[in-house]
């Protein structure tokens, strides 16, 4: 398979994942993640989640923040892929509400690691981070 084909497949996975987040569609958020996904995330109290069940719970927390804002957008996406492993880096934008009800827009960084398992790309690592002030 060519790198271009791998990059096209991976781009679709990432774009579909972002769409699923906007639609609060947990099944499709989880669709391409490994059972042993490792994620480093932004919101407290979690620093990291290990495994698909804990990863899923982070999205339940996120949905209380986003309150169906419909904003979870890829601003910029870069993909580097071989035939067996790949990583993506992205700048993302999301909207939500703080605890006091104030609207907030966040620009954050996303890094995704993928492996090709049984000829399918699977997300094995995710890292969301905010720039420090």
N, C-alpha and C positions, 0 to 999 in steps of 0.2 A: 504494500500500500504506500502511496506517496505521502510525503509530509503535508502537501496541500490537502489531500483527502482527509488525513488525520485532523488537521486544523479545522477543516469544514465541519467534521463530526463533532469536535470539541466545542466549537463556537455555537453550534446548535444546542448542545447539552447546556451550556452556560446561559444562553439566551432563554431556553425553555425553563430553566431553573428560576431565573429572575422573573419571568412571566408567572410562574407558579407562586412565587412569593407575593407578587402584586395581587394575585387572585386568592391568596390564603388557601392554596390547594396543597395540603400536606403530602398527599400521595405522590404528586408530581415533584414536589420539593425533594422528596426522598428517593425518587425513582432511579437515580444514577449514583447513589452513595453506597459505599461498602458497609458491611455490618460493623466493621471496626473503625469507622471514620473517627479521625481526631480533628477537633475544631478548637481554635482559639478565637474567642469572641469578645465583643466590646462591652455589653451591659453587665453590671454587677448583679448578683454576687459571683457569677461563673467566670472563671478565667479560661477554663478549658472543659470540653466535654469529650468523653471517650465512649464510642459505641453509638449505634443508630438510635436507640431509645433515648439516650441523653441528648443527642443532637436534635431529635424531634421536639423534646421539651423546650429547647432554646427558642424554637419557632413559636411555640405557644406563648412564651414570654414576649417575643417580638410583636406578635399580633396585638397584645394589649397596648403596646407603644404606638404601633402604626395606625390602629383603629381604622382600618380599611381606607387608608389614604390613597392607595393605588400608585404610590411612588416608591419604586425600588428599581432604579434605572442604571444601566451600564453607560457610563460617560465615555469610557476608554477601555479597550480590551486588547491585551497582547497575549499571544499563544506561542509557546515553544514546544514542539512535539517531535519525538522519535516514533518508531513503530511500537514501542512498549510502554513508555512513560511520557508524561507531559506536565507542564505547569502553565498556569495563566496568572497574569497580574492585571488588575483592573482598578479603575477609579469608579466608585459607585455613589449614587445619591438616593437618600430615602427621606421620608417625612413622617412625622409622628407628633405625639403630644407628651410634654413633660408631665410629672406627677401633679403639678398645679394647673394643668389644662392648657398651658401655653404651647402654641405651635412651634415646632422645631424642624429645621432641615439639617441633615447631616451629610457631609461628604466624607466617605471613608475609603480605605484601601481594602482590596480583596486579593488574596493569593489562594489559588486552588491547585492541588496536586492530583494527578490522575494516573492510573495504571490500566493497561489493557489486559483484561482478564477474560478468558474464553472468547476472545475476539470482540469484546465490548469494552468501551471506555467506562471506567468506574472512578468516582471521586473518592479519594482516600484521605485527603487532608484539605481543610479550609482554615483560612486565617483572615479575620476581619479586624481592622485596626483604625484608630482615629489618629490624625496628626496631633502631636503635643503642641500646646500653646506656647 
